[in-house]
């Protein structure tokens, strides 16, 4: 199925093919991934579950900050996989990359983790 890859390291957004969860892992560059945010019409942005611990680059998407790479996939109303509706042009409009010379700092990592409280996740 068609998906859109957001590569924070190379600062590129490209169309890719995804057949299974291993392709999602490969495109994001991680072992574990999680839902970054749902998009319209059943599309989903997937991100590196450990991005804030390991990534050097980040991107914003619709005002939300994600560390590492992202992948947009699609699904129908029954949850079955299908081509994503988001295209490269739309993703380029919605995603913004860190400055080319900047990297995620330890302070940024701490602030990301400090933004959650125990009561928010219970």
ABEGO torsion letter per residue (X at the ends): XBBBBBBAAAGBBBBBBBABAAAAAAAAGBABBBBABBBBGGBBBBBBAAAAAABABBBBBGGBBBBEBBBBBBBBAAGBBBBBABBAAAAAAABBBBBAABBBBAAAAAAAAAABBAAAAX
